[in-house]
């Protein structure tokens, strides 16, 4: 069995607030698990009526929705996403989510270089 210190237990992310009504908490994994890691992990909370601004980037990304629901836009196409959904975004694919529900929208975001 591996102890928590050997496994690289991380209790709290470094939180940053967005003006669009979302909060992103990025976990500092490098030097805790090993000097370099192949991905970055973050928690995201979008307040009711808030949004993650439309964006694209050179990394691939997965969102795992854990609470709430929202209006998802991928390359201009809209659909509903909700708790339990897992979403994948290819590099340079525009994506955004707006919390159109009654509760905060929460998800994990994992991204990595292709």
Backbone bond lengths (Angstrom), bond angles and torsions (degrees), N, CA, C in turn:
res aa  C-N    CA-C-N  psi(-1)  N-CA   C-N-CA  omega(-1)  CA-C   N-CA-C  phi
1 X - - - 1.448 - - 1.529 108.83 -
2 X 1.321 116.88 139.04 1.453 122.70 -179.22 1.520 109.92 -93.30
3 X 1.332 116.37 134.19 1.463 119.00 177.60 1.521 109.15 -75.25
4 X 1.351 116.42 161.97 1.458 120.70 179.69 1.525 111.74 -59.07
5 X 1.342 118.16 -39.24 1.460 119.81 -178.51 1.525 111.01 -67.65
6 X 1.319 117.76 -33.99 1.455 120.33 178.02 1.525 111.58 -74.25
7 X 1.324 117.00 -31.30 1.458 121.05 -178.51 1.520 111.62 -79.21
8 X 1.325 118.34 -16.55 1.456 120.85 -179.08 1.512 112.50 85.03
9 X 1.311 118.06 45.56 1.464 122.73 -179.48 1.521 110.25 -60.45
10 X 1.333 115.82 130.70 1.462 122.13 178.91 1.519 107.13 -125.95
11 X 1.330 117.76 119.17 1.453 119.45 -173.63 1.522 114.29 -89.16
12 X 1.318 119.12 -34.68 1.464 120.99 -174.53 1.530 111.28 -137.57
13 X 1.333 116.28 138.09 1.460 118.91 174.96 1.528 110.51 -80.78
14 X 1.314 116.12 165.09 1.457 122.46 171.43 1.524 105.68 -85.19
15 X 1.335 118.31 115.18 1.463 121.97 -173.02 1.521 111.90 -92.92
16 X 1.316 115.13 141.74 1.456 122.41 172.33 1.524 107.73 -132.75
17 X 1.320 117.54 144.43 1.458 121.55 179.78 1.515 110.06 -101.08
18 X 1.312 115.75 145.71 1.454 123.25 177.59 1.530 107.82 -108.88
19 X 1.313 117.96 148.05 1.460 121.08 -179.98 1.520 112.26 -71.40
20 X 1.314 118.94 -16.38 1.464 122.59 -177.30 1.517 113.40 -83.64
21 X 1.329 118.27 5.21 1.457 120.82 178.61 1.507 114.01 95.28
22 X 1.321 117.30 20.93 1.462 119.63 176.63 1.518 109.47 -124.59
23 X 1.323 115.13 156.77 1.466 121.56 176.85 1.516 107.91 -128.02
24 X 1.332 116.61 130.60 1.459 122.53 -178.00 1.522 108.19 -115.04
25 X 1.328 116.28 129.13 1.463 121.49 176.66 1.511 109.10 -116.26
26 X 1.320 117.25 107.23 1.463 122.28 -176.88 1.519 109.20 -93.48
27 X 1.314 115.97 127.92 1.457 121.20 178.04 1.520 109.74 -82.89
28 X 1.316 116.69 130.36 1.461 123.09 177.67 1.522 108.41 -84.60
29 X 1.325 117.77 94.55 1.458 121.75 -174.45 1.530 113.58 -89.49
30 X 1.322 117.60 -34.17 1.467 120.29 -178.23 1.523 109.49 -60.24
31 X 1.309 116.43 141.65 1.463 126.05 -179.71 1.521 113.01 71.01
32 X 1.315 119.69 -4.63 1.458 121.59 174.39 1.520 108.09 -99.96
33 X 1.316 115.85 -50.40 1.456 119.87 178.25 1.523 109.63 -85.79
34 X 1.332 115.99 -48.60 1.462 123.44 175.87 1.524 106.85 -166.57
35 X 1.314 120.65 168.59 1.469 121.33 -174.09 1.534 113.98 -55.85
36 X 1.313 118.39 -35.54 1.461 120.75 176.14 1.525 108.33 -133.99
37 X 1.305 115.87 147.05 1.462 121.10 176.50 1.521 107.87 -126.78
38 X 1.334 118.08 150.85 1.462 120.40 -174.73 1.528 114.56 -83.04
39 X 1.335 118.19 3.80 1.460 120.92 -177.70 1.523 110.20 -152.19
40 X 1.336 115.67 167.81 1.457 122.21 173.36 1.517 107.42 -122.64
41 X 1.324 116.78 143.62 1.454 123.51 -177.85 1.517 108.88 -121.37
42 X 1.334 116.21 137.93 1.465 120.86 177.42 1.518 109.96 -143.66
43 X 1.325 115.54 152.25 1.456 121.39 168.78 1.522 107.12 -102.44
44 X 1.323 116.49 142.95 1.461 120.75 -179.61 1.518 108.13 -130.09
45 X 1.330 115.86 132.51 1.459 122.20 173.83 1.520 107.86 -122.95
46 X 1.331 115.81 125.54 1.461 121.84 179.13 1.524 107.34 -113.45
47 X 1.324 116.56 119.53 1.457 120.64 -178.67 1.531 110.42 -68.07
48 X 1.314 116.11 160.77 1.466 121.19 178.37 1.529 108.42 -57.17
49 X 1.320 116.60 126.80 1.461 121.98 -177.91 1.519 113.87 83.78
50 X 1.337 117.55 -8.81 1.460 121.80 179.91 1.517 111.50 -86.37
51 X 1.334 116.18 179.41 1.460 120.66 -177.36 1.516 111.12 -153.02
52 X 1.310 115.18 157.94 1.456 122.55 162.76 1.521 103.57 -92.95
53 X 1.318 116.52 119.77 1.463 120.40 -176.52 1.519 111.59 -56.57
54 X 1.345 117.68 150.32 1.462 119.99 176.12 1.528 109.28 -60.42
55 X 1.328 115.43 133.92 1.457 119.15 -179.45 1.528 109.59 -157.01
56 X 1.315 114.74 163.84 1.465 122.27 171.59 1.518 106.78 -145.95
57 X 1.319 116.21 161.67 1.459 120.38 -175.78 1.517 109.20 -160.33
58 X 1.303 116.87 171.80 1.459 121.95 -176.90 1.512 114.81 -80.35
59 X 1.318 117.84 -2.45 1.462 120.65 -179.72 1.522 110.42 -98.42
60 X 1.326 115.93 161.69 1.466 122.06 170.26 1.524 106.91 -90.82
61 X 1.337 116.66 152.27 1.461 119.25 -173.58 1.528 110.91 -146.22
62 X 1.326 115.20 146.41 1.462 123.03 173.30 1.524 107.65 -125.49
63 X 1.336 115.97 134.47 1.460 122.05 171.00 1.519 107.90 -111.79
64 X 1.326 117.33 132.79 1.457 122.95 174.23 1.524 107.09 -116.16
65 X 1.333 116.74 104.51 1.451 121.76 -176.74 1.521 109.91 -75.64
66 X 1.338 115.42 126.98 1.467 120.69 -176.41 1.518 113.22 -110.27
67 X 1.326 118.36 -25.50 1.469 122.14 -178.49 1.528 109.09 -147.45
68 X 1.316 116.40 142.02 1.456 121.57 171.38 1.518 114.24 83.91
69 X 1.333 114.30 -164.56 1.458 121.73 -178.97 1.521 108.49 -150.51
70 X 1.326 115.44 163.95 1.453 119.07 179.26 1.508 112.11 -163.28
71 X 1.322 114.55 166.71 1.454 122.50 175.37 1.530 107.55 -91.99
72 X 1.320 115.90 114.31 1.460 123.05 -175.97 1.525 109.33 -97.68
73 X 1.327 116.85 134.21 1.464 121.45 175.10 1.522 107.72 -123.22
74 X 1.341 115.84 120.83 1.463 122.35 177.37 1.525 107.54 -122.66
75 X 1.333 116.45 117.28 1.470 121.62 -178.39 1.527 111.70 48.03
76 X 1.338 116.32 41.92 1.459 121.57 176.20 1.518 115.32 86.08
77 X 1.326 118.87 -9.78 1.461 122.06 179.63 1.529 109.32 -95.42
78 X 1.343 115.73 130.88 1.463 120.96 -176.20 1.517 112.11 -104.20
79 X 1.327 114.68 145.27 1.460 122.03 173.97 1.529 107.86 -155.77
80 X 1.313 116.23 170.08 1.465 121.39 178.18 1.525 108.38 -95.98
81 X 1.322 116.17 136.50 1.468 122.27 175.27 1.519 107.10 -123.60
82 X 1.336 115.94 145.95 1.467 119.51 -177.30 1.518 110.85 -146.21
83 X 1.334 114.76 170.63 1.462 120.74 179.32 1.526 109.86 -50.09
84 X 1.336 115.14 133.98 1.460 121.72 -177.85 1.510 113.02 101.20
85 X 1.345 117.81 -18.22 1.462 121.06 178.89 1.525 110.78 -78.74
86 X 1.324 115.69 145.48 1.462 123.10 173.18 1.523 106.33 -120.03
87 X 1.329 116.49 125.44 1.460 122.11 -174.44 1.523 109.81 -118.47
88 X 1.331 116.72 139.05 1.465 122.17 179.71 1.518 108.75 -118.47
89 X 1.337 116.56 135.63 1.459 122.48 177.49 1.523 108.92 -123.71
90 X 1.306 115.50 125.37 1.459 121.99 177.15 1.528 108.72 -74.84
91 X 1.307 117.44 160.51 1.466 122.29 176.72 1.529 110.20 -53.83
92 X 1.311 116.48 137.96 1.472 125.17 176.71 1.520 113.55 65.36
93 X 1.321 118.42 16.26 1.463 122.15 176.79 1.527 108.10 -91.78
94 X 1.324 116.82 121.79 1.459 121.46 -178.78 1.531 109.84 -68.64
95 X 1.347 116.57 134.95 1.450 120.95 178.85 1.527 111.01 -149.38
96 X 1.333 114.22 150.78 1.458 122.76 -178.08 1.518 107.84 -157.05
97 X 1.327 116.51 151.22 1.464 120.07 171.62 1.525 108.56 -138.49
98 X 1.334 115.10 137.00 1.459 122.94 178.09 1.521 107.96 -117.63
99 X 1.307 116.65 130.72 1.456 120.64 179.00 1.529 108.91 -78.38
100 X 1.329 115.90 103.79 1.462 120.94 178.01 1.532 111.28 -103.96
101 X 1.329 116.23 14.04 1.459 121.26 -179.67 1.519 112.25 -94.87
102 X 1.329 115.19 -170.23 1.463 122.47 -178.63 1.523 113.29 -100.26
103 X 1.331 117.21 -5.04 1.466 122.84 -177.82 1.526 109.19 -128.57
104 X 1.340 117.84 160.68 1.462 119.41 174.74 1.536 110.85 -57.04
105 X 1.306 116.22 143.41 1.465 123.72 175.78 1.521 107.04 -96.81
106 X 1.339 116.96 128.40 1.472 120.48 -179.17 1.521 109.16 -129.61
107 X 1.343 114.61 140.80 1.455 118.87 175.55 1.513 110.98 -154.47
108 X 1.335 114.92 159.63 1.457 122.48 172.14 1.524 107.14 -95.34
109 X 1.306 116.36 140.36 1.451 122.17 176.53 1.522 108.29 -121.69
110 X 1.310 115.84 129.29 1.474 121.93 177.23 1.514 106.81 -124.89
111 X 1.351 117.69 127.08 1.455 119.51 177.30 1.511 111.22 -134.39
112 X 1.348 114.44 155.36 1.455 121.44 -175.61 1.527 109.47 -155.16
113 X 1.325 115.41 160.38 1.461 121.94 176.52 1.519 110.08 -74.42
114 X 1.336 117.44 138.76 1.483 118.77 178.13 1.511 112.02 -66.28
